[in-house]
């Protein structure tokens, strides 16, 4: 195993696009599945409830169910847009960030400054197909896309993190 792994990446919209969804899929996978089923059931109930030419509250309830179901499907996309909009306010946005992973922790250098963070400061390091999530707590994470890694580097970083927990 290497003594350290060096990753140089851009911190911009292209590299960060989809990171929020990867976070959701890791952290809230079962909740997203349940919500999708509830939304689908609401839309289906609304469609079946709708009666052309009917008067009264029947069609209003059907329209409400369809609207609620559709909103539930759109909500994660809206949150991702808000997340990406917040990233643009970060001082390191539109700059290069250099990460150096070793046995002690992560050394980060970029436009916003430099920091050396020990592994004990991180909650979790998760390898996904599309990249690496490094959690500072349950909601804050660092995302590095898979395209920035050489073969085996993501696994090695996860192993460094797990070795520090022993």
C-alpha positions, 0 to 999 in steps of 0.5 A: 500500500502507498504511504499516501494518496494524492488527489487533485480535483476541481471544486465546481458544479461539474464535479459536485453535480449529483453529490447530494443524490449520492448522499441521499442514497447512502444516508436515506435509501429506505426513506426514499424508497418508502416515500416513492411508494407513498407518492406513487400510491397517492398519484394512483389513488388520485387518478383512480378517484378522478371522475370526469364530469363529477361535481363536488369535492371528489375531483378536488380530492383527486387533484390534491392527491396527484399534486401531493404525489408529484411534489414528493417525487420532485422534492429531492431534485429541488433540494439538490438544486438548493444544495448546488446553489449553496456550494457556489457561495463556498470560498473554495468554489471554482478552484482546485483542491488537493487532498493528501490521504495518509495514515494520520488523516487528510491534508486539504489545500485549496483556494479557501486555505489549508487544513490537516484533519485527523481521521478521528474527526470524520464520522464515516468514509463511504465508497460509492460507484460515482465517488467517495463520500467523507462524512464530517457528521450525518449531514456534512460531507466532502464529495470527490468524484470517482473520475479523480481516482486511480484504480484501488485508491478509493478502497485504500482510503476507506481502509485508511479510515477503518484502520484509524478506528481500531 
